[in-house]
Structures are given as structure tokens and as C-alpha cells.
């Protein structure tokens, strides 16, 4: 097992280093083969680890940080949760790497791209497998750096470089809070081991646990793009589409969910912390769903949907339903990777057109993309019997089971969000793939032929997305695989509800999804379709408000950026240039003028020189007389 864990990390790291150091000197096919091969090699090692797994194991490889009583060795921890996530990460990222071979086939900087993509996977695996918080934080910062570099991959365009910087800066806010929590936990418990911290949690005062939980929530909100730190993710669509798929499906944004779930035995004892987590998740899910209803950019629709679905997972953690949150994390990884890769196919076929109002009628022209994309749409919309339906319903059922006014309100908000999700998801499908092609403003060159590797990778994701419900069957169909597999992990106990109650909740969830489908069908597939699209393109005040993400960016600009710019301008113009530079320049001018006074005596006239000599002699005589008196 120790060898498998080492290879899971070392293979992506080796692939990234090879492409980074000598990738430009290798033939393109060799670099691509290495980049894809190391990920599938890591997946094979994860499968071998799964087949040999009997109980959680800690593997220590050497000393890393060690001074006095502080110790943080290079140690990996494999339990059921980290094992399932490792399998998911390596499999989904393996498909994304294969897809990238076709998508980035004409990209000159292919070595840099695949090096960063490999390192991205390595950093995420370090985060998931770390046995202590400093090592987890190393992976945490690693995915942040790689996302910054990949979002701004085409950095020669200013907007792409700006999007990368924005992601890096906003996530630093959460990273700072997480770093403070790490230091505080060491001061409290004298250890950085995640298992020991969770075991020692009852020894800490409840108020301290609450504050630690809030700090971890802020850290998770930054990485997982939750309110109020969600503004970076929609702009992150500036990167290549496979990068978007990897960020949204298998890496980066799921890190916050993993952190809260992994540290749940520590923070779960605080009702205040759990309520804060649940409110953050529920509010974010609703906020992002409303924004997605008005987007025109295909990738931004999917970006807001990711924010919303991650909100569901955070809501599940806040309700104490870790198995349901993990279940949705897995199914979301499959169908969200599918949707992004399908969107990449559409964008490539239309010569990098991303405006859905300039699409239409693609169902017949791109059938190899349409049918897998439809599977992803059904999962995202929570269509009955799809994987997304069962995983989302498990979260809503857990929230309902908690009871009380807060969680009942969050349950109703979750249902409303599910309705909006079904609506905007089918809106996207109907506008992009249905309707008359001659009514769409397609590129004059027509649709571009797609590489086979781009379309073939959609099929396994579609199968896993639709069939993902079998991973955790409803209780009335027998205990699910995940519930049994996660059963021994602290905090992952199954939620208990009656079969009748579960059936009723699933019936409500199914009705909500079908209602969203019906509303989207009536609006975008009816005879008034062209008029509706024209009105949406014109944009009402509400439409523009939602399209701009509730003007959250403007709020940040008003509260933070403008005051910072004004303060910087004052310090630059008022303090630096006027006060400091002005004082120095004034002093220099004064010294210059004083220096000119002796030069007035250097006229070259004999009388002036004699007068000066006499004055000097008189001064010396006066001093001598004073000294002798």
C-alpha cells in the first residue's frame, strides 16, 4: 500500500516535471503521451490500492517540518473517503487529459499546458491524501497556484491574465483564514495530525471550536467559490475549457468541501458552526442558480451551476450529511466534467463562439455531442432516476430531517434552487441544440469537424453520470455502496428517515425538476421562442442584474477596490510626491541657495578679496582676544 500511495503522487509529479523541463525539446506526441500516461498510471495504482484496502492506513515517508515540539512529516493517510476521491480525481482527470490532446492540438505551448495540468492533479492528490494540515496546506496552495497559471494560460490577452490574478487574490483571503486556523490548532492541541486533531476536539472550549470552524469555513468558501468569495469562478472561464472542466469537476472547487468533511469531527460539535456552514451553502446555491438563469456565455452558465452545486454540498455538510455531500461530490464530478467537455466541443465546432444566442439547431449537426450532453443536463437538472437526482435528493432529505425553523427554511430554499437549476439547465439545452439552425447567427465557415478523442471521452462520463445513483441507493432499495463503505468514518453515519418520508421527498424533488423542464420548454421551445430570445438579448433590468451576478463585483469595487485605489493615490500623490519628495527637493534647493552665498565673494576683484582678507583677520584677532581675556 505504501508503494501505491507513493506512485499515485510521484507519477503526476514526474510527468509535470518532464514536460516543464524538457517538454519543448520532445516531439509533441511524446509529451502528450507522458502527460496522459502518468495520470492513467496513477489511476491504476489507485485501483490496486482499492483492491488491497482493508482498513485506514498511514504511510510516513520521511521528515519534512520538525523543530522542537512541532512535527509535520511527509505522511499520507488513506481511508475510505480519500480513496474514493483519489479514484475519482485520477479517472476524471485522465479523461480530461485525453480530451486536451484534441482540444489543444493546435496550441504552441503544449508542454507548458500539460506540465501545469499534471502538477494540478499532483497538488490535488497531495491535498486529499495528506495526513497532517501543513502537508494538506501545501496541496491547497498548489492547486491555487496551478489554477492561477492555467486560468491565465493565454496571458497575452489582458482579460485572461486579469482573470488569473483575480482567482489568485480572492482565494488568498480564504487561504489566510485557513492558515490562521492551522497555527491556532497547533497552539491548542500541540499536533498537526488530522486524526489526532479530530480525536482531541472535545478538549477544546466550545467557543474556540466555533471560531476555528468559522475560519475553516472561510477557507473553504475561498477555494470552493462560496459567498461572499464566489466572484473569481465565473471569470475563471478565461482559461482553456479542459482546465475549466478540471477545476470544476475533480480539483480546486471540491477542496473546500473535502476540508470541511475531513475536519467535521472537530467542527461538528458546534451548532453555530454547522448553522453557518448550512446557511452559506444554501444561500450560495440559490444565488448562483438565479445568476445562471440569465447568462449568455455557455461556460459562465456552467460556472454558476458549479457554484450552486458546491453550495448544495456545503449545505449537506452543514446538515451533518457527509455521506450525502460526498455522494453529490462524486456524481457532480462526472456530469460537470461531461458538461464542460461537451461545451468545449460546441465552442470548438463553432470556431470558439460561446454566446448561446448565436447558437441553435446543433442537435442534428453534432449528435455525438448532443446525446452525452443531454445526459449531463438530466443529471444537473436532477431529472428523476439520474445520478444527480439521487445525490441532490439525499442532501435535501438530510436537511429536512434536521428539522427546526432554520433547516426547514433551507430545505424550501433548496427546493426553489432545484427548480431554478432545472429551468436554466434546460434553457441552455434548448437554446444551444434545438430551434432552427437558420435562425442562429452561426459562423460563416460552418461547424468545424471535431477530433474523435474529444467526443469519445464524453461517453464514459455520461454513463457514470446517469448511473451514478447506484453508488448510494435510497434506503428503501437497500443500503447504498457509499453508505456501507463510509460507515466506519467518524461523522459519516447514515441519516435515518422512514421509507415513506423518503419516497415523498423524492416525489417532491421529481415534481420540481419536471416543473423546471416544463417552464423551460414552454418558454424556449414554444412558438414565442424567437421573441423570448430577442427580449433576453435586449435585457430587462432584472435580467441585467442577474447577468452581472447581483453586481457582487461592483459591491467589492465599491467597498474595497475604490477606497484602496483612493488611499493608494493619496499615499502616492499626497504623501510620497508632495510630502516626502517635496521636502527632499525643498531641502536640496535650500542647500543650493546656501552654496551660492560664498560664490558671491568670488568676483575676481582685488578690493573684494582685500575686504574678505581683512574680515578674516579681524575675526581671528577677535577670537584670540576673547580666548586670552
C-alpha positions in Angstrom: 0.0 0.0 0.0 2.9 2.4 0.8 4.3 1.9 -2.7 0.9 2.5 -4.3 0.4 5.8 -2.4 3.8 7.0 -3.4 3.3 6.2 -7.0 -0.1 7.9 -7.0 1.7 11.2 -6.2 5.0 10.7 -7.9 3.7 9.8 -11.4 1.8 13.1 -12.0 4.7 15.0 -10.4 7.2 13.3 -12.7 5.0 13.9 -15.8 4.7 17.6 -14.8 8.5 18.0 -14.3 9.4 16.2 -17.6 7.1 18.4 -19.6 8.2 21.5 -17.7 11.9 20.9 -18.1 12.4 19.2 -21.5 8.8 19.1 -23.0 9.7 21.7 -25.6 12.5 19.5 -26.9 10.4 16.4 -27.1 8.1 15.5 -30.1 4.6 16.7 -29.3 3.2 13.2 -29.3 5.8 12.1 -26.7 4.9 14.9 -24.4 1.2 14.3 -24.7 1.7 10.5 -24.1 3.8 11.1 -21.0 1.2 13.6 -19.6 -1.7 11.3 -20.2 0.2 8.1 -19.3 1.2 9.3 -15.8 -2.4 10.1 -14.9 -3.7 6.8 -16.0 -0.8 5.2 -14.2 -1.9 6.9 -11.0 -5.4 5.7 -11.6 -4.1 2.1 -12.0 -2.3 2.5 -8.7 -5.5 3.8 -7.1 -7.3 0.8 -8.3 -4.7 -1.5 -6.8 -4.9 0.4 -3.6 -8.7 -0.1 -3.6 -8.4 -3.8 -4.2 -5.9 -4.2 -1.3 -7.7 -1.8 1.1 -8.9 -3.4 4.3 -8.6 -0.6 6.9 -7.4 3.1 7.0 -3.6 3.3 6.8 -1.0 6.0 7.4 2.2 5.8 5.4 5.2 8.0 6.5 8.0 8.7 4.0 10.3 11.0 5.9 10.7 14.1 7.9 9.6 17.4 6.4 9.0 20.1 9.1 10.5 19.3 12.5 11.6 21.8 15.2 11.3 21.4 18.9 7.7 20.1 19.5 6.4 20.9 16.0 6.4 17.9 13.7 4.8 17.6 10.3 6.3 14.6 8.4 5.7 13.6 4.8 2.9 11.3 5.7 -0.2 10.1 3.7 -3.4 8.9 5.1 -5.8 6.6 3.2 -9.2 5.9 4.4 -12.5 5.2 2.5 -13.2 8.9 1.8 -9.7 9.8 0.5 -9.6 6.5 -1.5 -12.9 7.2 -3.4 -11.8 10.8 -4.1 -8.4 9.6 -5.4 -10.1 7.2 -7.8 -12.5 9.9 -9.0 -9.7 12.5 -9.4 -7.4 10.3 -11.4 -10.1 8.8 -13.6 -11.9 12.1 -14.4 -8.6 14.0 -14.9 -7.3 11.1 -17.1 -10.3 11.7 -19.4 -9.7 15.4 -19.3 -6.0 14.9 -20.3 -7.1 12.7 -23.3 -9.6 15.3 -24.3 -6.9 18.0 -24.1 -4.9 16.2 -26.7 -7.6 17.1 -29.2 -8.7 20.4 -27.8 -5.2 21.8 -27.6 -4.0 20.2 -30.8 -3.0 23.5 -32.4 -1.6 25.1 -29.2 2.1 26.0 -29.5 2.7 26.0 -25.7 1.5 22.4 -25.3 4.5 21.5 -23.0 3.6 24.3 -20.5 -0.1 23.3 -20.6 0.4 19.6 -19.9 3.1 20.3 -17.2 0.6 22.6 -15.3 -2.2 20.1 -15.8 -0.1 17.3 -14.4 1.0 19.4 -11.4 -2.6 20.4 -10.8 -3.5 16.7 -10.4 -0.5 16.2 -8.1 -1.4 19.1 -5.9 -5.0 17.9 -5.5 -3.9 14.4 -4.7 -1.5 15.8 -2.0 -4.4 17.7 -0.6 -6.7 14.7 -0.4 -4.1 12.2 0.9 -2.2 14.4 3.4 -2.2 13.1 7.0 -1.4 16.5 8.5 -2.5 20.0 8.0 0.8 21.6 6.8 1.0 18.9 4.0 -2.6 19.4 3.2 -2.0 23.2 3.0 0.9 22.5 0.6 -1.5 20.8 -1.7 -4.1 23.5 -1.0 -1.7 26.2 -2.2 -0.5 24.1 -5.0 -4.0 23.9 -6.6 -4.3 27.6 -6.1 -1.0 28.3 -8.0 -1.8 25.9 -10.8 -5.3 27.3 -11.3 -3.8 30.8 -11.5 -1.4 29.7 -14.1 -4.0 27.8 -16.1 -6.8 30.3 -15.9 -4.3 32.9 -17.3 -2.8 30.4 -19.7 -3.3 32.7 -22.7 -1.8 35.6 -20.7 -1.1 37.7 -23.8 -4.7 38.8 -23.6 -5.2 41.2 -20.7 -8.6 39.8 -19.7 -7.1 36.3 -19.3 -4.2 37.5 -17.2 -6.6 39.6 -15.1 -8.9 36.6 -14.5 -5.9 34.5 -13.3 -4.8 37.3 -10.9 -8.4 37.7 -9.6 -8.7 34.0 -8.8 -5.3 34.0 -7.0 -6.1 37.1 -4.9 -9.6 36.2 -3.9 -8.7 32.7 -2.9 -5.8 34.1 -0.8 -8.5 35.6 1.6 -9.7 32.1 2.4 -6.2 30.7 2.5 -5.2 33.3 5.1 -8.1 32.3 7.4 -7.2 28.6 6.9 -3.6 29.3 7.8 -4.6 31.1 11.0 -6.7 28.1 11.9 -3.8 25.7 11.4 -1.5 27.7 13.7 -4.2 28.1 16.3 -5.0 24.4 16.3 -1.3 23.6 16.9 -1.1 26.0 19.8 -4.2 24.4 21.3 -3.6 20.7 20.8 0.2 20.5 20.1 -0.2 18.4 17.0 -0.8 18.9 13.3 -2.1 15.4 12.6 -5.6 15.5 11.2 -6.6 12.3 13.0 -5.3 13.5 16.3 -6.9 16.9 16.0 -10.3 15.3 15.4 -9.8 13.0 18.3 -8.8 15.8 20.7 -11.6 18.1 19.7 -13.7 17.6 22.8 -10.9 19.0 24.9 -11.2 22.5 23.4 -13.7 25.1 24.7 -16.9 25.3 22.6 -16.4 28.9 21.7 -12.9 28.2 20.4 -14.3 25.3 18.3 -16.9 27.7 16.8 -14.2 30.3 15.8 -12.0 27.5 14.3 -15.0 26.3 12.4 -15.7 29.7 11.0 -12.1 30.1 10.0 -12.2 26.8 8.2 -15.5 27.8 6.5 -13.9 31.0 5.2 -11.0 28.9 3.8 -13.4 26.5 2.2 -15.5 29.4 0.8 -12.4 30.8 -0.9 -11.4 27.6 -2.6 -15.0 26.4 -3.3 -16.2 29.8 -4.5 -18.9 30.2 -1.9 -20.4 33.5 -0.9 -19.0 36.1 -0.4 -15.8 34.8 -2.1 -17.5 33.4 -5.2 -16.6 36.2 -7.6 -13.5 34.6 -9.0 -15.0 31.5 -10.5 -17.2 32.9 -13.4 -14.1 34.9 -14.6 -12.0 31.7 -14.4 -13.7 30.7 -17.7 -11.0 32.7 -19.4 -8.8 29.5 -19.4 -8.9 26.6 -21.8 -12.2 24.6 -21.5 -10.4 21.4 -20.3 -8.9 23.5 -17.5 -12.4 24.6 -16.6 -13.6 21.0 -16.5 -10.7 20.0 -14.2 -11.2 23.0 -11.8 -15.0 22.5 -11.6 -15.2 18.7 -11.6 -12.3 17.0 -10.0 -10.0 19.6 -8.4 -9.9 23.0 -6.8 -13.5 23.8 -6.0 -14.2 20.5 -4.3 -11.2 21.1 -1.9 -13.4 23.2 0.4 -16.0 20.5 0.7 -13.3 18.0 1.4 -11.7 20.2 4.1 -15.0 20.6 6.0 -15.8 17.0 5.7 -12.4 15.8 6.8 -12.4 18.2 9.8 -16.0 17.5 10.7 -15.3 15.6 14.0 -13.6 18.8 15.1 -16.1 21.4 14.0 -19.3 19.3 14.1 -19.7 19.7 17.8 -20.6 23.4 17.4 -24.2 24.0 16.3 -23.3 27.6 15.4 -20.6 26.5 13.0 -22.9 23.9 11.4 -25.6 26.6 11.0 -23.1 29.0 9.4 -22.0 26.3 7.0 -25.5 25.4 6.1 -26.6 29.0 5.6 -23.5 29.7 3.4 -24.2 26.6 1.3 -27.9 27.3 0.9 -27.6 31.0 0.1 -24.8 30.3 -2.4 -26.8 27.6 -4.1 -29.7 29.9 -4.6 -27.6 33.0 -5.5 -25.7 31.2 -8.3 -28.8 29.5 -9.7 -30.5 32.8 -10.2 -27.4 34.2 -11.9 -27.2 31.2 -14.2 -30.8 31.8 -15.4 -29.6 35.0 -17.2 -26.2 34.2 -18.6 -25.4 34.3 -22.3 -21.9 32.7 -22.2 -22.2 28.9 -22.3 -19.2 28.4 -19.9 -20.4 31.1 -17.5 -23.8 29.2 -17.2 -21.8 26.1 -16.2 -19.6 28.1 -13.9 -22.5 29.5 -11.9 -24.1 26.0 -11.9 -20.8 24.7 -10.2 -21.1 27.4 -7.5 -24.7 26.4 -6.9 -23.9 22.6 -6.8 -21.0 23.1 -4.5 -23.4 25.1 -2.3 -25.6 22.0 -2.1 -22.6 20.0 -0.9 -21.7 22.7 1.7 -25.4 22.6 2.8 -25.1 18.9 3.2 -22.0 19.2 5.4 -23.9 21.8 7.5 -26.7 19.4 7.9 -24.3 16.7 9.1 -25.0 14.6 6.0 -21.4 13.9 5.0 -22.2 10.7 3.0 -24.8 12.7 1.0 -22.4 15.5 0.4 -19.7 13.1 -0.7 -22.2 11.3 -2.9 -23.1 14.5 -4.7 -19.5 15.4 -4.9 -18.8 12.2 -6.9 -21.9 12.4 -9.2 -21.2 16.1 -9.8 -17.7 15.4 -10.8 -18.9 13.1 -13.6 -21.7 15.2 -15.0 -20.0 18.5 -14.6 -16.8 17.2 -16.4 -19.2 15.9 -19.1 -21.0 19.3 -19.5 -17.8 21.3 -19.7 -16.2 18.9 -22.2 -19.4 18.9 -24.2 -19.4 22.7 -24.1 -15.8 22.6 -25.3 -16.9 20.5 -28.3 -19.6 23.0 -29.1 -17.3 26.0 -28.8 -14.6 24.3 -30.9 -17.2 23.3 -33.6 -18.4 26.9 -33.8 -14.9 28.4 -34.0 -14.7 29.5 -30.3 -18.2 31.1 -30.2 -19.5 31.0 -26.6 -22.7 33.2 -26.9 -25.6 30.8 -26.7 -27.8 33.4 -28.5 -25.5 32.8 -31.6 -26.1 29.0 -31.4 -29.1 26.8 -32.2 -30.0 23.7 -34.2 -26.9 21.8 -33.2 -28.8 18.6 -32.3 -28.6 17.2 -35.8 -25.2 18.6 -36.6 -23.4 17.4 -33.5 -25.2 14.2 -32.5 -22.1 12.7 -30.9 -22.0 15.8 -28.6 -25.8 16.2 -28.1 -26.7 12.8 -26.6 -23.9 12.8 -23.9 -24.6 16.4 -23.2 -28.3 15.6 -22.7 -27.2 13.0 -20.1 -25.3 15.7 -18.3 -28.2 18.1 -18.5 -30.5 15.4 -17.0 -28.1 14.9 -14.1 -27.6 18.6 -13.4 -31.3 19.2 -13.5 -32.0 16.4 -11.0 -34.2 14.6 -13.6 -35.8 11.5 -11.9 -33.6 8.4 -11.7 -30.4 10.2 -12.9 -27.4 10.2 -10.6 -27.8 13.9 -9.9 -31.4 13.3 -8.8 -30.5 10.8 -6.1 -27.4 12.7 -4.8 -29.2 16.0 -4.6 -32.3 14.4 -3.0 -30.1 12.8 -0.4 -28.9 16.3 0.7 -32.3 17.8 0.7 -33.7 14.8 2.6 -30.9 15.3 5.3 -31.7 19.0 5.6 -35.4 18.2 6.0 -34.6 15.6 8.6 -32.7 18.1 10.8 -35.9 20.0 11.4 -36.3 23.3 13.1 -37.1 26.7 11.5 -33.6 27.2 10.1 -33.2 23.9 8.3 -36.8 23.9 7.2 -36.2 27.3 5.6 -33.0 25.9 4.0 -34.9 22.9 2.7 -37.5 25.1 1.0 -34.7 27.3 -0.4 -33.0 24.2 -1.7 -36.2 23.1 -3.5 -36.6 26.6 -5.1 -32.9 26.3 -6.2 -33.6 22.9 -7.7 -36.5 24.4 -9.7 -34.2 27.2 -11.0 -31.5 24.6 -11.7 -33.8 22.6 -13.9 -35.0 25.7 -15.6 -31.6 27.2 -16.5 -30.2 23.8 -17.5 -32.9 23.0 -20.0 -32.8 26.7 -21.1 -29.2 26.1 -22.1 -30.0 22.8 -23.8 -33.0 24.2 -25.8 -31.2 27.3 -27.0 -28.0 25.7 -28.0 -29.1 22.4 -29.5 -32.8 22.9 -30.5 -34.6 25.5 -32.6 -33.9 26.3 -36.3 -30.3 26.5 -37.3 -31.1 29.2 -39.9 -32.3 31.4 -37.0 -29.0 31.2 -35.3 -26.2 33.5 -36.1 -23.6 30.8 -36.8 -20.1 31.5 -38.1 -19.9 31.8 -41.8 -17.5 28.9 -42.1 -20.0 26.4 -40.6 -19.3 23.8 -38.0 -15.7 22.5 -37.5 -15.0 18.8 -37.5 -14.2 17.6 -34.0 -11.3 15.2 -33.2 -12.6 11.8 -32.2 -10.8 11.9 -28.9 -12.9 14.8 -27.8 -16.2 13.1 -28.4 -15.3 9.6 -27.2 -14.3 10.8 -23.8 -17.9 12.1 -23.2 -19.3 8.6 -23.3 -17.9 7.1 -20.0 -18.8 10.3 -18.2 -22.4 10.2 -19.5 -22.7 6.6 -18.3 -21.3 7.3 -14.9 -23.4 10.5 -14.5 -26.7 8.7 -15.4 -25.9 5.5 -13.5 -24.2 7.2 -10.5 -27.3 6.7 -8.4 -26.4 3.1 -7.8 -23.4 4.3 -5.7 -25.8 5.1 -2.9 -29.2 3.6 -3.4 -32.2 5.0 -1.5 -32.8 3.2 1.8 -36.0 1.5 0.6 -33.9 -0.2 -2.1 -31.2 -1.4 0.3 -28.2 0.4 1.8 -26.1 2.1 -0.8 -22.5 1.2 -1.5 -21.2 4.5 -0.3 -23.2 4.4 3.0 -21.7 0.9 3.7 -18.2 1.9 2.6 -18.1 5.2 4.5 -19.9 3.8 7.6 -16.8 3.5 9.8 -15.5 7.0 9.2 -16.3 9.4 12.0 -19.1 11.8 11.1 -20.2 9.7 8.0 -23.0 7.9 9.7 -26.1 7.4 7.5 -29.2 9.7 8.0 -32.2 7.7 9.1 -35.7 8.5 7.8 -38.7 6.4 7.1 -39.1 4.9 3.7 -42.4 6.7 3.2 -40.9 10.0 4.1 -38.0 9.4 1.7 -40.4 8.5 -1.1 -42.5 11.6 -0.6 -39.4 13.8 -0.6 -38.2 12.1 -3.8 -41.6 12.7 -5.3 -41.4 16.4 -4.5 -37.9 16.6 -5.9 -39.0 14.9 -9.1 -42.0 17.2 -9.5 -39.8 20.2 -9.0 -37.4 19.0 -11.7 -40.2 18.3 -14.2 -41.8 21.7 -13.4 -38.5 23.4 -14.3 -38.3 21.3 -17.5 -41.9 22.3 -18.4 -41.2 26.0 -17.7 -38.1 26.0 -19.9 -40.0 24.0 -22.7 -42.9 26.5 -22.7 -40.6 29.5 -22.9 -37.8 28.3 -25.2 -39.5 25.6 -27.3 -42.8 27.3 -28.0 -43.9 29.5 -30.8 -42.8 32.6 -29.0 -39.1 31.3 -28.8 -37.7 34.0 -31.1 -39.5 36.8 -29.3 -38.2 35.5 -25.9 -34.6 35.3 -27.2 -34.9 38.8 -28.6 -36.2 40.2 -25.3 -33.5 38.4 -23.3 -30.8 39.8 -25.7 -32.3 43.3 -25.2 -32.1 42.7 -21.4 -34.6 43.9 -18.8 -33.3 45.4 -15.5 -33.8 42.1 -13.7 -32.1 40.2 -16.5 -29.1 42.5 -16.4 -29.0 42.4 -12.6 -28.8 38.6 -12.7 -26.4 38.6 -15.6 -24.0 40.7 -13.6 -24.1 38.3 -10.7 -26.2 40.6 -8.4 -23.4 43.2 -9.0 -21.3 41.5 -6.4 -18.2 42.6 -8.3 -19.4 46.1 -8.2 -20.1 45.8 -4.4 -16.5 44.7 -3.9 -15.3 47.5 -6.1 -17.3 50.0 -4.0 -16.3 48.6 -0.6 -12.7 47.6 -1.2 -11.2 48.5 -4.5 -12.1 52.1 -4.8 -11.1 53.0 -1.2 -7.9 51.1 -1.8 -7.2 53.0 -5.0 -8.0 56.3 -3.4 -5.8 55.5 -0.4 -3.0 54.4 -2.7 -3.4 57.6 -4.8 -3.3 59.7 -1.6 -0.1 58.0 -0.4 1.4 58.3 -3.8 0.4 61.9 -4.7 -0.1 63.4 -1.2 2.5 61.7 0.9 5.2 60.3 -1.4 5.3 63.0 -4.1 4.1 66.1 -2.2 5.4 65.5 1.4 8.4 63.2 1.1 9.7 64.2 -2.4 8.7 67.8 -1.8 10.6 68.0 1.4 13.7 66.5 -0.1 13.5 68.7 -3.2 13.0 71.8 -1.0 16.0 70.9 1.2 18.1 70.4 -1.9 17.0 73.8 -3.2 17.9 75.4 0.1 21.3 73.8 0.2 21.9 75.0 -3.4 21.0 78.6 -2.5 23.2 78.5 0.6 26.0 77.2 -1.5 25.6 80.2 -3.8 26.4 82.7 -1.0 30.2 82.1 -0.9 30.3 82.3 -4.6 29.2 85.9 -4.4 32.6 86.7 -2.9 34.4 85.1 -5.9 34.1 88.1 -8.2 37.8 88.4 -9.2 38.1 92.0 -7.9 41.1 92.9 -5.8 39.0 95.2 -3.5 36.6 92.3 -2.7 39.5 90.0 -1.9 41.2 92.5 0.4 37.9 93.1 2.1 37.5 89.4 2.7 41.1 89.0 3.9 40.7 91.9 6.3 37.4 90.5 7.6 39.0 87.1 8.2 42.0 88.6 10.1 39.6 90.7 12.2 37.6 87.6 13.1 40.8 85.7 14.1 42.0 88.6 16.3 38.6 88.9 17.9 38.7 85.1 18.8 42.2 85.4 20.2 41.3 88.4 22.3 38.2 86.5 23.7 40.3 83.4 24.4 43.0 85.3 26.3 40.7 87.5 28.3 
